[in-house]
Amino acid sequence: MLQNFSLISKIFVLIAIYIVVGVIAFLLCNVLFSSDNIWTTLALNFLLCWDLMLVGFFFFQAFKYIRFPYSFYEKRRIETDLWFNLLGVQIFRLVLINSFFKRLNTRVYLKGRGKAYHKVFIEETKRSETSHMVSFFTTFIAQLIFLYLECFDDFIVLTIFSVVFNIYPMLLQRKNRFSMLKKNKYLN
C-alpha cells in the first residue's frame, strides 16, 4: 500500500496515521476511565487493542522488509511441538481458521498454493510475526499506562486481548514456519 512512496512520504503518512491512531486511543481511554460497566470495559479495550495494532500494520505497509535480527526468528530449544501444544497454539489455530479472522492475512496460508510459495510463506510468517511484535509493544505501553493510573481492570482486559491478538498469532507463525522448515530442509 505505502511501499511505492518515497521515504519522506512514508514517514509523513505514518506520522499522520499514528496521530489518528493516538487520538482514537486517547478518546477510547477517556471513555474507559469514566465507565464502570464491564461490558463497556471489554468492548472499549477490544477496540483499543485493535486500534493500537494498526501501528504495526501500517508500519509494515510502508516498510515491508524490515525485520528483527536473524536470531529472533531462529528456533529456540524450548519451541517443540509439545511446547506449542501445551500453550494451546493448535487450539488457537483451529479457532482462527474457523472464524472470519482467517481472512485478515491470507498471505500466511498455504492451502491451494504450490511448493513455489513455500519460500514466500517463510518470509510472510516472519513479516507477520514482526508486525505482531510491534503491535504487542504498542499495546504494552498502554498496559503500563493503565498500571500507572491504577486502572487494573483495563490493564487485565487489554493484556488478555493483547495475548490473544498478538502473542498467539506470533506463536502460530513461529510454529508454522518451524514445521515448514522441518518438512522442507532445502528452505534453510
VOVO-446404 format. One record per residue (C-alpha): x, y, z; residue in three letters. Coordinates in steps of 0.001 Angstrom, whole numbers, plus 500000, padded with zeros to 6 digits. Layout:
N
+--------+--------+--------+-----+
|      x |      y |      z |   r |
+--------+--------+--------+-----+
|      X |      Y |      Z | ALA |
...
+--------+--------+--------+-----+
***
This chain:
188
+--------+--------+--------+-----+
|      x |      y |      z |   r |
+--------+--------+--------+-----+
| 500000 | 500000 | 500000 | MET |
| 502643 | 502573 | 501035 | LEU |
| 505625 | 500683 | 499635 | GLN |
| 505861 | 502750 | 496443 | ASN |
| 506025 | 506062 | 498319 | PHE |
| 509318 | 507868 | 498824 | SER |
| 510931 | 507567 | 502252 | LEU |
| 509896 | 511110 | 503212 | ILE |
| 506313 | 510473 | 502070 | SER |
| 506178 | 507220 | 504031 | LYS |
| 507346 | 508976 | 507175 | ILE |
| 504806 | 511800 | 506833 | PHE |
| 501953 | 509387 | 506061 | VAL |
| 502915 | 507201 | 509030 | LEU |
| 503066 | 510228 | 511326 | ILE |
| 499594 | 511277 | 510164 | ALA |
| 498236 | 507756 | 510637 | ILE |
| 499844 | 507440 | 514062 | TYR |
| 498336 | 510763 | 515127 | ILE |
| 494895 | 509436 | 514156 | VAL |
| 495589 | 506137 | 515969 | VAL |
| 496763 | 508078 | 519027 | GLY |
| 493699 | 510335 | 519040 | VAL |
| 491395 | 507309 | 518770 | ILE |
| 493297 | 505594 | 521609 | ALA |
| 493053 | 508748 | 523731 | PHE |
| 489291 | 509020 | 523123 | LEU |
| 488760 | 505329 | 523897 | LEU |
| 490743 | 505689 | 527129 | CYS |
| 488742 | 508748 | 528177 | ASN |
| 485532 | 506763 | 527837 | VAL |
| 487152 | 503792 | 529599 | LEU |
| 488199 | 505897 | 532571 | PHE |
| 484656 | 507201 | 533023 | SER |
| 482939 | 503811 | 532759 | SER |
| 482318 | 501198 | 535421 | ASP |
| 480395 | 498820 | 533177 | ASN |
| 482256 | 495550 | 532499 | ILE |
| 480741 | 495230 | 529013 | TRP |
| 481890 | 498727 | 528131 | THR |
| 485346 | 497900 | 529506 | THR |
| 485504 | 494755 | 527369 | LEU |
| 484261 | 496463 | 524214 | ALA |
| 486464 | 499543 | 524520 | LEU |
| 489600 | 497540 | 525362 | ASN |
| 488887 | 495307 | 522363 | PHE |
| 488682 | 498408 | 520164 | LEU |
| 491762 | 499900 | 521834 | LEU |
| 493768 | 496736 | 521181 | CYS |
| 492784 | 496734 | 517505 | TRP |
| 493447 | 500454 | 517219 | ASP |
| 496948 | 500018 | 518656 | LEU |
| 497585 | 497031 | 516389 | MET |
| 497280 | 499449 | 513467 | LEU |
| 500702 | 500793 | 514441 | VAL |
| 502358 | 497519 | 513398 | GLY |
| 500050 | 497022 | 510429 | PHE |
| 500730 | 500417 | 508849 | PHE |
| 504432 | 500289 | 509655 | PHE |
| 504719 | 497144 | 507567 | PHE |
| 502597 | 498620 | 504820 | GLN |
| 505346 | 501210 | 504457 | ALA |
| 508434 | 499171 | 505365 | PHE |
| 507645 | 495629 | 504261 | LYS |
| 511162 | 494220 | 504530 | TYR |
| 512244 | 495453 | 507956 | ILE |
| 512974 | 492554 | 510283 | ARG |
| 514418 | 491982 | 513711 | PHE |
| 517899 | 490424 | 513849 | PRO |
| 518105 | 486968 | 512272 | TYR |
| 518488 | 485312 | 515678 | SER |
| 514970 | 486480 | 516637 | PHE |
| 513468 | 484107 | 514041 | TYR |
| 515578 | 481089 | 514942 | GLU |
| 514008 | 478178 | 516734 | LYS |
| 514700 | 478066 | 520453 | ARG |
| 515362 | 474771 | 522207 | ARG |
| 512079 | 475032 | 524122 | ILE |
| 509992 | 475554 | 520949 | GLU |
| 508934 | 471981 | 520366 | THR |
| 505587 | 470692 | 519106 | ASP |
| 504773 | 469737 | 522698 | LEU |
| 505527 | 473265 | 523928 | TRP |
| 503278 | 474845 | 521286 | PHE |
| 500521 | 472329 | 522087 | ASN |
| 500783 | 472955 | 525839 | LEU |
| 500406 | 476675 | 525193 | LEU |
| 497239 | 475970 | 523195 | GLY |
| 498579 | 477200 | 519862 | VAL |
| 496845 | 474356 | 517987 | GLN |
| 493514 | 475281 | 519594 | ILE |
| 494115 | 478925 | 518657 | PHE |
| 494845 | 477796 | 515077 | ARG |
| 491567 | 475860 | 514891 | LEU |
| 489594 | 478828 | 516202 | VAL |
| 491398 | 481141 | 513785 | LEU |
| 490845 | 479073 | 510643 | ILE |
| 487175 | 478597 | 511513 | ASN |
| 486449 | 482293 | 512041 | SER |
| 486343 | 485454 | 509961 | PHE |
| 489848 | 486327 | 511243 | PHE |
| 491350 | 483918 | 508704 | LYS |
| 490582 | 486478 | 506009 | ARG |
| 492739 | 489190 | 507583 | LEU |
| 496091 | 487878 | 506316 | ASN |
| 495739 | 485341 | 503536 | THR |
| 499468 | 485502 | 502736 | ARG |
| 500215 | 483153 | 505651 | VAL |
| 498009 | 480333 | 504348 | TYR |
| 499366 | 477513 | 502225 | LEU |
| 496102 | 475873 | 501199 | LYS |
| 495821 | 475782 | 497423 | GLY |
| 499367 | 477012 | 496829 | ARG |
| 502202 | 475018 | 495345 | GLY |
| 505736 | 474395 | 496527 | LYS |
| 506909 | 477562 | 494805 | ALA |
| 505096 | 479546 | 497509 | TYR |
| 506976 | 477906 | 500391 | HIS |
| 509859 | 480411 | 500438 | LYS |
| 507384 | 483289 | 500245 | VAL |
| 505404 | 481679 | 503069 | PHE |
| 508502 | 481600 | 505299 | ILE |
| 509069 | 485321 | 504717 | GLU |
| 505395 | 486124 | 505261 | GLU |
| 505439 | 484329 | 508623 | THR |
| 508449 | 486440 | 509632 | LYS |
| 506720 | 489611 | 508478 | ARG |
| 503532 | 488742 | 510329 | SER |
| 505436 | 487770 | 513456 | GLU |
| 507367 | 491041 | 513389 | THR |
| 504200 | 493072 | 512848 | SER |
| 502503 | 491406 | 515814 | HIS |
| 505594 | 492034 | 517957 | MET |
| 505483 | 495753 | 517097 | VAL |
| 501754 | 495756 | 517897 | SER |
| 502431 | 493935 | 521163 | PHE |
| 504948 | 496593 | 522217 | PHE |
| 502421 | 499310 | 521383 | THR |
| 499692 | 497694 | 523487 | THR |
| 502274 | 497038 | 526214 | PHE |
| 502830 | 500791 | 526512 | ILE |
| 499079 | 501255 | 527017 | ALA |
| 499118 | 498453 | 529601 | GLN |
| 501904 | 500218 | 531522 | LEU |
| 499881 | 503447 | 531461 | ILE |
| 496874 | 501560 | 532856 | PHE |
| 499066 | 500174 | 535644 | LEU |
| 500484 | 503606 | 536407 | TYR |
| 496970 | 505067 | 536573 | LEU |
| 495842 | 502099 | 538700 | GLU |
| 493235 | 501052 | 536130 | CYS |
| 493695 | 497380 | 536924 | PHE |
| 490544 | 496135 | 535185 | ASP |
| 491599 | 497830 | 531957 | ASP |
| 495133 | 496502 | 532373 | PHE |
| 493887 | 492913 | 532739 | ILE |
| 491407 | 493099 | 529862 | VAL |
| 493883 | 494774 | 527484 | LEU |
| 496522 | 492206 | 528461 | THR |
| 494151 | 489365 | 527588 | ILE |
| 493306 | 490932 | 524227 | PHE |
| 496981 | 491587 | 523507 | SER |
| 497868 | 487967 | 524255 | VAL |
| 495051 | 486678 | 522029 | VAL |
| 495631 | 489089 | 519138 | PHE |
| 499427 | 489472 | 519291 | ASN |
| 501194 | 486735 | 521255 | ILE |
| 499188 | 483782 | 519944 | TYR |
| 499467 | 484896 | 516298 | PRO |
| 503244 | 485248 | 516803 | MET |
| 503442 | 481769 | 518308 | LEU |
| 501354 | 480353 | 515459 | LEU |
| 503619 | 481969 | 512847 | GLN |
| 506667 | 480515 | 514563 | ARG |
| 505088 | 477052 | 514782 | LYS |
| 504050 | 477151 | 511125 | ASN |
| 507473 | 478334 | 509983 | ARG |
| 509317 | 475695 | 512002 | PHE |
| 507004 | 472964 | 510682 | SER |
| 507582 | 474120 | 507096 | MET |
| 511349 | 474267 | 507576 | LEU |
| 511339 | 470805 | 509140 | LYS |
| 509411 | 469347 | 506168 | LYS |
| 511466 | 471219 | 503567 | ASN |
| 515124 | 471161 | 504529 | LYS |
| 516028 | 472981 | 501274 | TYR |
| 514368 | 476186 | 502549 | LEU |
| 517015 | 476768 | 505233 | ASN |
+--------+--------+--------+-----+
***
